[in-house]
Amino acid sequence: MTNEARMDRLRERVERTLDHWLPDAAINPCRLHEAMRYAVLDGGKRVRPLLVYAAGQACGVPDDRLDAPAAAVELIHAYSLVHDDLPAMDDDDLRRGKPTCHRAFDEATAILAGDALQSLAFHVLARGLDSDIPAEQRLAMLDELAVASGSRGMAGGQAMDLQATGGQPNIAELADLHIHKTGALIRASVRLGALCRPGIDEATLQRLDHFAKCIGLAFQIRDDILDVEGDAENLGKRPGVDQALGKATYPALL
């Protein structure tokens, strides 16, 4: 099986897991549940779930033990995109090749959908983990995801991004921004996959942590370049937004 075929298989797997955990749109509050499903399903590269599977497989963990953390990180990522696209943030109209959540529904529903997706991520992680994983490791996984989502991770990175807009950060400040905004959840994805192995040792976690930091930086640099050189059809979102908003990016700095 080629790498691409293997990744497609895993994308289908996480799609099924997400569909299982997301509330049915026919259940009240219907509009909120519809918005949650709209924001998550049928789109996206699923980079973070793929990293969960890759790290877990590298540590000898079977795929079925990785399904819950893979879905959880994608739910957190989807929540962050819904909120990032809001008028008070990046004010985007297009995401994953379709109207952003607040355009397809309304701003209030999008805010609630993002909130609910974040909560659902922790529900999935709390309820979906294999009982063979030691309680200490399961608690560590919840902590990893919480830190990656909050002020010491993604939310903090977004705050730093807004603060840096229109400014002139240096390379170290820009790297710190992206370690929080993008890198934190990528790092958590890798660590969650590894933590699904009972008795995982700290040395292995540290090596994977270094790998995740490098992947996160490379991913952000590539994303910054695509915002300059890409097109809406291939990106699934409007290009040139970072430049128009005066965002701190690697192309702008270098």
SULRA-V436280 format. One record per residue. N is the residue number from 1. RES is the residue in one letter. PSI is psi in radians with two decimals (none if undefined). D_LAST is the distance of its C-alpha to the last C-alpha in whole Angstrom. Layout:
N,RES,PSI,D_LAST
N,RES,PSI,D_LAST
This chain:
1,M,2.31,40
2,T,2.84,36
3,N,-0.70,33
4,E,-0.73,32
5,A,-0.67,36
6,R,-0.74,36
7,M,-0.67,33
8,D,-0.71,35
9,R,-0.72,38
10,L,-0.62,36
11,R,-0.74,35
12,E,-0.65,38
13,R,-0.83,39
14,V,-0.53,37
15,E,-0.75,38
16,R,-0.70,41
17,T,-0.76,41
18,L,-0.76,39
19,D,-0.63,42
20,H,-0.75,44
21,W,-0.46,43
22,L,2.42,42
23,P,2.54,45
24,D,2.41,47
25,A,-0.24,46
26,A,-0.15,50
27,I,2.36,50
28,N,2.49,50
29,P,1.96,48
30,C,-0.78,47
31,R,-0.68,44
32,L,-0.81,42
33,H,-0.64,43
34,E,-0.74,42
35,A,-0.68,39
36,M,-0.81,38
37,R,-0.67,39
38,Y,-0.71,37
39,A,-0.38,34
40,V,-0.81,34
41,L,2.75,36
42,D,0.85,35
43,G,2.81,32
44,G,2.72,28
45,K,-0.30,27
46,R,0.67,29
47,V,-0.79,26
48,R,-0.78,27
49,P,-0.67,31
50,L,-0.63,30
51,L,-0.61,29
52,V,-0.86,32
53,Y,-0.74,34
54,A,-0.81,32
55,A,-0.74,32
56,G,-0.79,36
57,Q,-0.66,37
58,A,-0.45,35
59,C,0.15,38
60,G,0.39,41
61,V,2.29,41
62,P,2.68,43
63,D,-0.67,41
64,D,-0.41,43
65,R,-0.28,42
66,L,-0.15,39
67,D,-0.80,39
68,A,-0.87,39
69,P,-0.57,36
70,A,-0.76,34
71,A,-0.68,36
72,A,-0.78,35
73,V,-0.57,31
74,E,-0.61,31
75,L,-0.72,33
76,I,-0.76,31
77,H,-0.78,28
78,A,-0.74,30
79,Y,-0.74,31
80,S,-0.64,27
81,L,-0.74,26
82,V,-0.79,29
83,H,-0.65,28
84,D,-0.56,25
85,D,-0.20,26
86,L,2.70,28
87,P,-0.59,28
88,A,-0.25,28
89,M,-1.80,24
90,D,-0.23,22
91,D,0.96,26
92,D,2.62,25
93,D,-0.33,28
94,L,2.35,27
95,R,2.23,27
96,R,0.64,28
97,G,0.21,29
98,K,2.90,32
99,P,2.48,32
100,T,2.84,30
101,C,-0.73,33
102,H,-0.36,34
103,R,-0.69,34
104,A,-0.52,36
105,F,-1.72,38
106,D,2.94,38
107,E,-0.77,35
108,A,-0.75,38
109,T,-0.67,39
110,A,-0.73,35
111,I,-0.81,35
112,L,-0.66,38
113,A,-0.76,37
114,G,-0.78,34
115,D,-0.79,36
116,A,-0.61,38
117,L,-0.68,36
118,Q,-0.79,35
119,S,-0.72,38
120,L,-0.62,39
121,A,-0.76,37
122,F,-0.56,38
123,H,-0.80,42
124,V,-0.77,41
125,L,-0.65,40
126,A,-0.65,43
127,R,-0.41,45
128,G,-0.12,44
129,L,2.56,43
130,D,2.36,46
131,S,-0.27,49
132,D,-0.33,49
133,I,2.22,45
134,P,2.54,46
135,A,-0.64,46
136,E,-0.69,44
137,Q,-0.65,41
138,R,-0.70,42
139,L,-0.69,41
140,A,-0.61,38
141,M,-0.74,37
142,L,-0.71,37
143,D,-0.74,36
144,E,-0.83,32
145,L,-0.66,32
146,A,-0.81,33
147,V,-0.74,30
148,A,-0.45,28
149,S,-0.38,29
150,G,-2.66,29
151,S,-0.38,27
152,R,0.13,26
153,G,-2.12,25
154,M,-0.86,24
155,A,-0.71,25
156,G,-0.69,24
157,G,-0.67,20
158,Q,-0.69,21
159,A,-0.72,22
160,M,-0.66,19
161,D,-0.80,17
162,L,-0.69,20
163,Q,-0.59,20
164,A,-0.22,16
165,T,2.22,16
166,G,-0.06,15
167,G,-2.95,14
168,Q,1.26,11
169,P,2.66,11
170,N,3.11,10
171,I,-0.63,9
172,A,-0.70,12
173,E,-0.68,13
174,L,-0.73,11
175,A,-0.72,13
176,D,-0.71,16
177,L,-0.84,16
178,H,-0.43,15
179,I,-0.61,18
180,H,-0.96,20
181,K,-0.81,20
182,T,-0.77,19
183,G,-0.53,20
184,A,-0.78,23
185,L,-0.57,25
186,I,-0.77,24
187,R,-0.78,25
188,A,-0.66,28
189,S,-0.81,29
190,V,-0.78,29
191,R,-0.63,31
192,L,-0.73,34
193,G,-0.77,34
194,A,-0.65,35
195,L,-0.17,37
196,C,-0.16,39
197,R,2.03,41
198,P,2.30,44
199,G,0.35,44
200,I,2.40,40
201,D,2.72,39
202,E,-0.60,36
203,A,-0.72,35
204,T,-0.74,34
205,L,-0.69,33
206,Q,-0.69,30
207,R,-0.76,29
208,L,-0.58,29
209,D,-0.75,27
210,H,-0.76,24
211,F,-0.79,24
212,A,-0.69,24
213,K,-0.71,21
214,C,-0.75,19
215,I,-0.74,20
216,G,-0.74,19
217,L,-0.79,15
218,A,-0.71,15
219,F,-0.76,17
220,Q,-0.72,14
221,I,-0.78,11
222,R,-0.75,14
223,D,-0.69,15
224,D,-0.72,11
225,I,-0.74,11
226,L,-0.54,15
227,D,-0.48,15
228,V,-0.76,13
229,E,-0.22,15
230,G,3.10,18
231,D,2.80,21
232,A,-0.61,24
233,E,-0.76,26
234,N,-0.58,25
235,L,-0.52,22
236,G,0.12,26
237,K,2.92,24
238,R,2.16,22
239,P,2.87,19
240,G,0.10,16
241,V,-0.75,18
242,D,-0.79,15
243,Q,-0.73,13
244,A,-0.59,17
245,L,-0.04,17
246,G,0.57,14
247,K,2.67,13
248,A,1.96,11
249,T,2.88,9
250,Y,-0.74,6
251,P,-0.68,5
252,A,-0.62,6
253,L,-0.68,4
254,L,none,0
